[in-house]
């Protein structure tokens, strides 16, 4: 439990501090928005780029990692969509939002700072690959299903263009691409530039956690206790259990890569799910509640997981 006390509790205490700051009105909505903008467009991209550039060279186990993480993720996503449509009698758009909530982890604001804190640059590459894959595969898939169900009439090509444009405009994804490219080509980077990136990267963890807590304070929580419990259970227990089976018993990954994949799967629901739900007005209140409670419950579940990974 010492690992939990030394690492996990201060980590989650920062989230709670941001929550209290926003709830007590020390930070208003404009300030929280500005802090989120700094984290999303500057600090987290810098962290990704710097750590990916410094990471050990990519190995042939990249494919194994992607299979181990995304095969169970896709199975769970489609199973949740099927249950939503057939048993819960939801339309496909609503069921797709539920499915995304079951598998789309907060790999940006929580995952990257936590994994790099625990394992350093050695875990940067698998963490980056999962961040990029979630945005391209899972978010793109859910968006396509929602668009198909709602029948916007815009066609598949405009949807593909919007999806590709969103990926290209995402600074976190593009920072990972640039960092990975520099790493693979062994491009030398001048010392002043590295120090500049390092300063921004050092701000990413504390600012991201504080901003996440402040953002959660402004989330509406109004309805759907049963649905919230269902989606939170899928995200915090079923998703990591499926990934654990893959990384420990099916594929042969380095221990740090296996731990990074398992920790990413165990994270609470990402705010991107709420953004998608709000954009299409498909269950935004229920998604907001699920994000809040998965983050609150994640304090305990992730702490226990870290304790287990560190041998108790």
C-alpha positions in Angstrom: 0.0 0.0 0.0 3.0 2.3 0.3 3.0 2.8 -3.5 -0.6 4.0 -3.3 0.2 6.5 -0.5 3.3 7.8 -2.3 2.0 7.9 -5.8 -1.8 7.5 -6.3 -3.2 9.5 -3.4 -1.3 12.8 -4.2 -2.2 12.2 -7.8 -5.9 12.1 -7.1 -5.7 14.8 -4.4 -4.8 17.2 -7.2 -8.1 16.3 -9.0 -10.0 16.9 -5.8 -8.2 20.2 -5.2 -9.3 21.4 -8.7 -12.9 20.2 -7.9 -12.9 22.2 -4.7 -11.5 25.3 -6.4 -14.3 25.3 -8.9 -17.1 24.4 -6.5 -16.0 27.2 -4.1 -16.0 29.7 -7.1 -12.3 30.5 -6.7 -12.1 29.5 -10.4 -15.0 30.7 -12.6 -16.1 29.0 -15.8 -13.8 31.2 -17.9 -10.8 30.4 -15.8 -11.5 26.6 -16.0 -11.9 26.9 -19.8 -8.6 28.7 -20.1 -6.8 26.1 -18.0 -8.3 23.3 -20.1 -7.1 25.1 -23.2 -3.6 25.4 -21.9 -3.5 21.7 -21.0 -5.0 20.5 -24.3 -3.1 22.7 -26.7 0.2 23.1 -25.0 1.1 21.1 -21.9 -0.1 17.6 -22.8 1.1 17.8 -26.5 4.5 18.8 -25.1 4.5 15.9 -22.6 3.6 13.5 -25.4 6.2 14.8 -27.8 9.1 15.0 -25.3 8.5 11.6 -23.7 7.9 9.8 -27.0 11.1 11.4 -28.5 13.0 10.1 -25.4 11.4 6.7 -25.3 13.3 3.5 -26.3 12.9 2.8 -30.1 9.7 1.2 -31.2 9.8 -2.6 -31.3 7.9 -5.3 -33.2 5.5 -5.6 -30.3 3.5 -2.6 -31.3 1.1 -4.9 -33.2 0.7 -7.1 -30.1 -0.1 -4.1 -28.0 -2.7 -2.9 -30.3 -4.3 -6.3 -30.6 -4.2 -6.8 -26.8 -5.9 -3.5 -26.2 -8.3 -3.0 -29.1 -9.6 -6.5 -29.6 -11.3 -6.6 -26.2 -12.2 -3.0 -26.5 -14.0 -3.6 -29.8 -15.7 -6.7 -28.5 -17.0 -4.8 -25.4 -18.1 -1.8 -27.5 -20.2 -3.9 -29.9 -21.6 -6.0 -27.1 -22.7 -2.9 -25.2 -24.3 -1.5 -28.4 -26.1 -4.9 -28.9 -27.3 -5.0 -25.3 -28.4 -1.3 -25.5 -30.5 -2.0 -28.7 -31.9 -5.4 -27.9 -32.4 -5.5 -24.2 -32.6 -1.8 -23.1 -34.5 -0.9 -26.3 -32.3 2.1 -27.1 -31.8 3.5 -30.6 -28.4 2.8 -32.1 -27.2 6.4 -31.5 -27.9 6.1 -27.7 -26.4 2.6 -27.5 -23.3 3.7 -29.4 -22.8 6.5 -26.8 -23.1 3.9 -24.1 -20.7 1.6 -25.9 -18.1 4.4 -26.2 -18.5 5.1 -22.4 -17.7 1.5 -21.7 -14.3 1.6 -23.5 -13.1 5.2 -23.9 -10.7 5.9 -21.1 -9.4 9.3 -19.9 -6.0 8.5 -21.4 -5.1 12.2 -21.9 -5.8 14.1 -18.6 -5.2 11.1 -16.3 -3.6 8.3 -18.2 -0.5 10.0 -19.6 0.6 11.8 -16.4 -0.1 8.8 -14.3 1.7 6.2 -16.5 4.7 8.4 -17.1 4.9 9.2 -13.4 4.9 5.5 -12.6 7.1 4.1 -15.4 8.9 7.0 -17.0 9.8 7.3 -20.7 9.8 3.5 -21.2 6.0 3.6 -21.0 5.6 6.7 -23.3 5.3 4.7 -26.5 2.5 2.3 -25.5 0.7 5.2 -23.8 0.9 7.4 -27.0 -0.2 4.5 -29.2 -3.3 4.0 -27.1 -4.1 7.8 -27.0 -3.9 7.9 -30.8 -5.8 4.7 -31.3 -8.7 5.7 -29.0 -9.1 9.0 -30.9 -8.9 7.4 -34.4 -10.6 4.0 -33.8 -13.1 4.2 -30.9 -14.2 7.8 -31.2 -14.3 7.6 -35.0 -16.4 4.3 -34.8 -18.9 5.7 -32.3 -19.3 8.9 -34.4 -19.9 6.9 -37.5 -22.6 4.8 -35.9 -24.3 7.9 -34.4 -24.3 9.7 -37.7 -25.6 6.6 -39.5 -28.5 6.2 -37.0 -29.5 9.9 -36.9 -29.5 10.1 -40.7 -28.0 13.5 -41.1 -27.9 13.0 -44.8 -24.4 14.2 -45.1 -23.0 10.9 -46.5 -20.0 8.8 -45.7 -17.4 11.0 -47.5 -18.2 14.1 -45.5 -18.2 12.1 -42.3 -14.7 10.7 -43.2 -13.5 14.2 -44.0 -14.8 15.5 -40.7 -13.3 12.6 -38.8 -9.9 13.0 -40.5 -10.0 16.7 -40.0 -10.7 16.2 -36.3 -7.8 13.9 -35.9 -5.4 16.2 -37.8 -6.5 19.2 -35.6 -6.1 17.2 -32.4 -2.9 18.5 -30.9 -2.4 15.5 -28.6 -2.6 13.0 -31.5 -0.4 15.1 -33.7 2.2 15.6 -31.0 2.4 11.8 -30.6 2.9 11.4 -34.4 5.7 14.1 -34.5 7.4 12.6 -31.4 7.2 9.1 -32.8 8.6 10.3 -36.1 11.5 12.1 -34.5 12.2 9.0 -32.4 12.2 6.5 -35.3 14.4 8.8 -37.5 16.7 9.6 -34.5 16.5 13.3 -35.4 18.7 15.5 -33.2 16.9 18.3 -31.3 18.7 21.4 -30.1 19.1 21.6 -26.3 17.2 24.9 -25.9 14.2 23.4 -27.7 14.3 20.3 -25.5 14.4 22.5 -22.4 11.5 24.6 -23.7 9.5 21.4 -24.3 10.5 20.0 -21.0 9.2 23.1 -19.2 5.8 22.7 -20.8 5.8 19.0 -20.3 6.5 19.4 -16.5 3.3 21.5 -16.3 1.2 18.9 -18.0 0.6 16.5 -15.1 -0.4 19.0 -12.3 -2.4 21.2 -14.6 -4.2 18.4 -16.3 -5.3 16.8 -13.0 -6.3 20.2 -11.5 -8.2 21.1 -14.7 -10.0 17.7 -14.7 -11.3 18.3 -11.1 -12.4 21.8 -11.9 -14.2 20.6 -15.0 -16.0 17.8 -13.1 -17.3 20.4 -10.7 -19.3 22.0 -13.5 -20.8 18.7 -14.9 -24.5 18.3 -14.5 -25.7 15.2 -12.5 -29.4 14.8 -12.8 -30.6 11.3 -13.8 -30.0 7.7 -14.6 -28.6 6.1 -11.5 -29.1 2.6 -12.9 -27.6 3.5 -16.3 -24.7 5.2 -14.5 -23.9 2.1 -12.4 -24.1 -0.1 -15.5 -21.7 2.0 -17.7 -19.3 2.7 -14.8 -19.1 -1.1 -14.0 -18.3 -1.8 -17.7 -15.6 0.8 -17.8 -13.9 0.3 -14.4 -14.2 -3.5 -14.2 -15.2 -5.3 -17.4 -12.9 -3.3 -19.8 -9.7 -3.7 -17.7 -10.5 -7.4 -16.9 -10.7 -8.2 -20.7 -7.5 -6.3 -21.4 -5.8 -8.0 -18.5 -6.6 -11.4 -20.0 -5.0 -10.4 -23.2 -1.8 -8.8 -21.9 -1.1 -11.5 -19.3 -2.3 -14.7 -21.0 -2.6 -14.2 -24.7 0.1 -11.9 -26.0 3.7 -11.6 -24.8 4.4 -7.9 -23.9 7.2 -6.3 -21.9 6.0 -5.9 -18.3 5.9 -2.1 -18.6 3.9 -2.2 -21.8 1.4 -4.7 -20.2 1.1 -2.5 -17.2 0.6 0.6 -19.3 -2.2 -1.1 -21.3 -3.9 -2.4 -18.2 -3.8 1.0 -16.5 -5.1 2.8 -19.6 -8.1 0.4 -19.7 -8.8 0.8 -16.0 -9.2 4.6 -16.2 -12.5 6.4 -15.8 -14.6 7.6 -18.8 -13.1 10.4 -20.9 -14.7 13.8 -21.3 -14.7 13.3 -25.0 -17.7 11.0 -24.6 -19.7 13.8 -23.1 -18.6 16.1 -26.0 -19.9 13.6 -28.5 -23.2 13.1 -26.5 -23.8 16.8 -26.2 -23.0 17.4 -29.9 -25.7 15.1 -31.0 -27.9 15.5 -27.9 -27.9 11.8 -27.2 -28.0 11.1 -23.4 -25.6 14.0 -22.3 -27.0 14.1 -18.7 -26.5 10.3 -18.2 -23.0 10.5 -19.7 -22.0 13.4 -17.5 -23.1 11.5 -14.4 -21.2 8.4 -15.6 -18.0 10.5 -16.1 -18.2 12.0 -12.6 -18.9 8.8 -10.8 -16.4 6.7 -12.7 -13.7 9.3 -11.8 -14.7 9.3 -8.2 -14.8 5.5 -8.0 -11.5 5.3 -10.0 -9.7 6.9 -7.1 -10.2 3.5 -5.3 -10.0 1.1 -8.2 -6.9 2.6 -9.7 -5.2 2.9 -6.4 -5.8 -0.8 -5.7 -4.5 -1.7 -9.2 -1.3 0.3 -8.7 -0.8 -1.4 -5.3 -1.2 -4.8 -7.0 1.1 -3.9 -9.9 3.8 -2.8 -7.4 3.4 -6.1 -5.5 1.2 -4.9 -2.7 
